[in-house]
Amino acid sequence: MIKLNLPKILKDNSFIILLILFALFLRFLFLSDTPNLIDESYRLFWGETEEGLREKQLVDFHPPLIYKFTNSLFHFFADSVLATRLVFLLFGMIDIFLIYALAKKFNSERIAAFLASVNLFLIIFSIHISPYIILSTLTLLSILILMKISEKNNLLNLVLIGIIWGVGINLHYYFALLIATQTIIIFYLLKRGKKLYSMIPICIVFLLFLPIFDLFIHQLQYAHHSTYFETSFLKTIWTMSLFYLPHSFSVSFILSNKIAMFVSVVLYVIYTALFINFLFRFRFENNKNILILSFSFFGFVFLNVLGSFVQLTRFNTRYLFIVFPLYLIMVSIGLQKIKSQILKNIILALILVFSLIGIWLAFSVFPFKGEVLL
């Protein structure tokens, strides 16, 4: 009888290569040469007319960088949607490597890379033309730099994180919530007498944000006279339960498909249990890296809930993708902390099987329409 020891297999370097190839295969299933969602068309054909450009900038509460970036890529690749998608797929693969590098600090790197490879939420955003996969990459890079700052106060690291923040907020205004959270972390990490150095990245962000400040004010005025920021607080709390994250199915699709419902429940129970296990273990650890990881995640989530409660911001499930890789890393730590080898095997096998079923369900409704996914 052959004994399948998945955690041991995950320690084999050759398996990591196979894992990356497997991750690419799963993502290639969803690649296409046509825009699947309305906002993808906006980003590809943005700026075609001056009148349309001005109208889009006011109505859509987003910075222009993502539009300029995708529009430039689209025309550079001879108006190929597929080639443009491949660039975003590259960011998705970079995310897996960064997740591996971060999780290595907690001895859960193979598990984290495995979760990132088969997770439907990551797969969908890896081929979706949107700012979120780039934002998640920037988040992971910022965490790595913060961990470097915790080891040694280096001005170069402060400059680098300031640039990352500046690029992030030029891609999506919600990145400001992560900036606010990580500013507190930097202030905490800097030694006495060097606290003012925390102003370096903030000043860099200000300089990089300054060119679009006028546009931001106009968008803010437009949003103030519309219902853009109105969000149900209870709906936000429901979304924040992380119910969507392991599988990315919308509630409407779950309720209309019994298999999707079963897959969702199983994955939700597994991920939530592992996440709770991480939280329980975290209470007994004095580790700056754990603090940086956790505070970045929970700070972003808390500010989203707070903004929704006072109706200052509008919340959407996909905004959580900015910090979703951090969630996966914490889940991987929760799994790594389990002592029973047999139980680890069972959990990994269940995640693999039900993730693949979820991917099959998602592929069966491709291309995505409206609220079917995301």
N, C-alpha and C positions, 0 to 999 in steps of 0.2 A: 504494500500500500504506500502510495506517494504522499508524504506529508508536505502540505503547502504552508510555509512559514513566510507570510508576506512581509512582515517587518524586516526579516533577515534579507529577503530578496531586495528590499528597498535600499539596503546598505551597499549593494553592489553598484559600482560606478557605471558599469556597462548598462545596468537597468535604467539609470538616469538618461542615458542617450536614447534608449528605446522609449522611455517615457516622453521625451521631447518629441520624438518622431510620432508617437501615438497621439500626443496633444495636437500636433500639426495636422494629422489625419482627421481628427475630430473637428477641427476648425475648417479644414478644406471642404467638409461636407456642406457647410453653410455659405461658402463663397459664391458670389454671382456677379454678373457684369451689368446689373441694373439696380438702381436705387430701390430699396424695399420699403422705406418709410418716407413720409413727406419731408421731414426735417433733413434727411439725407440729400434730397433734391435741392433744398435751400442752400445747403453748405457747398454743394458742387457747382451750382449755377449762380452763386452769390456775386453781386456786383456787375451783372450783365448790363444793367441800365442804371443810370444815376438816380432816376426817380424811384425805381424799385429798391435800390440800395438804401436810400434814405428812409423809405417806408419800413423796410425790414429791420433796420437798426432801431427804430422807435418802438415797433410792435413787439419784436423779439428781445426780451431782456437778457441779452448775452453780449459779452465783449466781441469785437470783430476779429480777433486773432484766429479763432478756429475756422471762420469762414474764409479768411485770406489764405490760411494754410491749406485747407482742403481744396479750395478753388485753384490754387497754384499747382498743387499735386495733380489735380484732375487734368488741367491743360498741359502740364509737363509730360504726362503719360498719354498724350494724344486723345484726351477725353475718354479714357478707359476707367470705368468704375472699378473693375476687377483689380487693376494695378494700384488704384488708390486704396482699396481695401487691404491690399497686401502690406502697405505701409503701417496701417493700424494693426494688422496681424503681427507685424514685427514688434510693435509696442507690447502686444499681448505676450509674446515669447520672452521679451525682456522682463516683463512682470514675473514670469515663472522663475527666471534666474535670480531676480532680486528677492523674491519670496524665499527661495532656497538659501540665499546669502544671509538674509535676516534670521530665518528660522535656525540656521546653523549656530547662532549664538545661544540657542535654547535647546540644542541637541534634537531638534525635530525637523531638520531640513528635508529629509527624504519624504516624510509624511506630508509636510506642507507642499512640496513640489508635486506630489501625487494628487493632493486635493485640488491644487490649482490647475492641474492638467485635465481633470475630468469634470470640473465644476461648470455647470451650464451657464451660470451668471458670467463667469470669466470668458467662456467660449463665445457667447453672444456678443459681448462688448468688444471682443478681440477682432470681430469682423464687421462691426457696426461703425459707420462713419460718424463719429461723435467725439467730443472732447474727453469723455469719461475715462477711456482706457489710458490716454496720455496723462490725465490727472492722477490716476492711480499709480502710474509709473513715477510721477513727480513726488507723490506722497511717500512711496517706498524709498526713493532717493533721499528725501528729507529726513526720514527716520534713521537711515544709515549715517547721515552726516551728524544728526543729533547724538547718536551713539559715539561718534568720533569726538564730538565736543565734550561729552561726558568723561572721556579719557584724558583729553588734553585741550585746553583753551587755545584755539588756533584761529587767527583772524581770517585766514583763507577759507576755512570752513564756514565762518559767519557770512562771508561774501557769497560763497556758493549757495548757501541756503537762502540768502536774500534773492539771488537770481532765480532759484527754483520757485520761490514764492511769487516773484514778479511775473514769471511766465505763467504760473498757475492761475493767478487772478486775471490775467489777460485772456485766459481761455474760458474761465467761468467764474462769475462773481462769488459763488458759494465757496470757492477755495479760501475766501477771507476767513471763514469759520475755522479752517485748519490753521491758518496763519495766526489767528488769535490764540488758539490752543497751544501751538508750538512756541509762540512768543513767551508764554508763561513758563514753558519747559526750559527754554534758553536762559531766562532770568534766574530760574532755580539752579541750573547747572553751572552758571558762571560763578567763579569764586568772588569772595568779598573784595571790593575794590575794583572789580571788573564788570559790575552789573550794568554800567552804562554801555558796555559793548553790545548789549542786546539791541541797542538802537541802530546798529550798523545794518542788519538785514531789513529792519523796518524802513530805514531811509532809502535803501535800494529798491524796495517794493514801491515806495512813494514815487521815486523817479521813473520807474518802469510803468507805473499806472497813470502818471501825469498826462501822457499824450491822449488817453481816452477818457480823461476825467470829465471833459465837457459833454461827451456822448453819454456817459454814465448819468450825469445830472439830468439831461433831457429824457433819458429812459426812465429815470426815477420819477420825474414829473408826470410822464405818461402813465406809469404804473399806479401812481397815487390817485389818478382820476379814473382808474379802471378797477376791475375785480381781480387783478393779476395776483396779488399777494394773499387773497382770502383763501385760507385752508382750514378745514375742520381739524380741531385739535385732537379729537378722538380718532379721526382717520390717520393722523400723523402718528399717534401712539400705536395704533394697530400696525402701521407700516414699520415702525421702529421695533416691533417685536421680532424683526429679522425673519418673519415667516416666509417672505419671498426669496430671501438670499440664497439658500442652498440649491434652489431649483429654478428660480426666476419666473415661474408661471404666475400669471395674474389670477386673481380670485375667480373672475368670470370663467376662465378656461378650466380651472380646477373643479369648479362646481358643475361644469358641463361634461366632464370627462372622468369616469370612475377610476381609470388607471392613473391619470394624473393626480387625482385626489389621494390615492393610496401611496403613490411615489412621494408626493409632497409631505404627507403625514410621517412616513418612515424617515425621510431625510431630515425633516424638521425635528423629530424626536432625537435622532442621532446627533445632529449638529448642536442642538440646544443642550443636550446632556454633556457633551464634550466641552462646550463653552462654559457651562456651570462648573464642571470639574476644574477647568483652568482658573476660574474666579476663586474657587475654594482653595486651590493651591497657591494662588497669588497672595492671599492674605498672610501666608506664612513665609514669604520670600522677601528679602531685602536686596533687590536687584534693580539698578538704575535702568538697565535695558528693558526690563519688564515694565518699569514705570513709564518710560518714554513711549513704548508700544501701546500700553493700555490708556494712558492719559490722552494720547493723540486720537485714539479711537473714540473713547467715551466723551472727550471734550467736544469733538465734532458732532457726535450724536446729541449731546446735551444742548448745545447751542442751536441745533436744528429744532429740537422740541421747544426750547424757550422762544425762538423766533416765531414758531407756529402758534404758540400759546398767546403771544401778544400781537399776533397777526402782523408781524413785521416782515416775515419771509413766507414764501410759498414752498411747500415741501413735495417732493416726488421721490418714489422708490429709487430711481436711478441715481439720485444724488448720493445715496449711501455707497455707491460703487467707488467713490473717491477714497474711502477708507476700508472697503471690503477686503482687500488683501490682508489687512491687519487682523480682521476677523478670522480669516482662514488660518493665519499663523497662530492665533490664540487657540483656535480649535485643535490645531496640530499639537500644540503644547499640552492641551487637555488630554489628547489621545496618548501622547508620549508618556504622560504621568501614570497611566494605567500600568500596574505591575504584572497583571496576568497576560502572558503571551497568547494564550488561547483566545481570550477576550479581544485582544488587539486584532488578531487574525479575523475573527468574526466581524468586527466593526469595519475593518478595511474592506473585507469582501462585500459586505452589505452596501457600503458607500459606492464601491465600484459597480455593482450590479444595478442598483437603483439609479445611479447617475447615468449609466448607459441607457437605461429605459427612459429616463427623462430626456436625454439627448435624442433618442429615437422619436419620442413624442413631439419634441420641438421641430425636428426635421420633417415630420409628417405634416406640419402646418406651415412650412416654409413656402413662399416668403411671408414674413410676419405682417399682419394687418392690425392696425390699431392697438388694442389692449391685449391681444393674444399673449404676447410676451413683453417683458420689460415693464 
